[in-house]
Amino acid sequence: MPKALAAPATDRSLVTPTDVRRFDKAVTVRDRNAFLHELDRLVREKLAAAANAASEASALTETLRRKAESLRAAASWSPSAGDVQRGRAEMLREFERPQNLPLAEFVRLAHKSRQQIYKDIAARRLLALDVGRRGQRIPDWQLTPPGLQLTRAVLLASEDLDAWTIYRALAEPSEALGGQAPAASVNRGNVEATARVVLASLGVQDAERGGAHA
């Protein structure tokens, strides 16, 4: 941590007659001794103010450091076997909700080939959920143009986020949307606005990225 600047504790003038002569071309000095004295006082005041500001900043930094230390856990948290089991059970319940269609059913309703659906999933043009050997399921809101546009906008703007994180942001109620889920409230007229709400909830700053086009 840098040490605070200390104002010089000396009676010797910090400003010399040579320093005063530097002002000759800019001002007319009638009393050089008085001018030197006032200039020396000004320099000392500025140095003292700088020293006080540095001291206050140092004290604030130390206070914030201590508060941060008090908030840091002695040991990092890791889920227990029970936590992992409960989390997986919740994920399976969500995975099997009626709105999440088996891939074959989505293929039939979307009137697309299985190969095209796979390509769309790989290119992040379609959101698909996966829990291991149970295959993939695709949220049915992507069968409607607004739902598909919303999902694609969010997928393209949040490339580093996993499918489950994005799914929850789209499927769970949002206070910004009056308690409605984004996927349920989206329509042709509010795709871009809804996408911005979802991206903000995900912490994605560039809410315009990716657009809202199918």
Secondary structure as GFF3:
##gff-version 3
##sequence-region A 1 214
A	DSSP	alpha_helix	17	21	.	.	.	ID=ss1
A	DSSP	alpha_helix	32	71	.	.	.	ID=ss2
A	DSSP	alpha_helix	81	95	.	.	.	ID=ss3
A	DSSP	beta_strand	100	102	.	.	.	ID=ss4
A	DSSP	alpha_helix	103	110	.	.	.	ID=ss5
A	DSSP	alpha_helix	114	122	.	.	.	ID=ss6
A	DSSP	beta_strand	129	130	.	.	.	ID=ss7
A	DSSP	beta_strand	136	139	.	.	.	ID=ss8
A	DSSP	three_ten_helix	140	143	.	.	.	ID=ss9
A	DSSP	alpha_helix	145	157	.	.	.	ID=ss10
A	DSSP	alpha_helix	163	171	.	.	.	ID=ss11
A	DSSP	three_ten_helix	175	177	.	.	.	ID=ss12
A	DSSP	alpha_helix	182	185	.	.	.	ID=ss13
A	DSSP	alpha_helix	191	201	.	.	.	ID=ss14
###
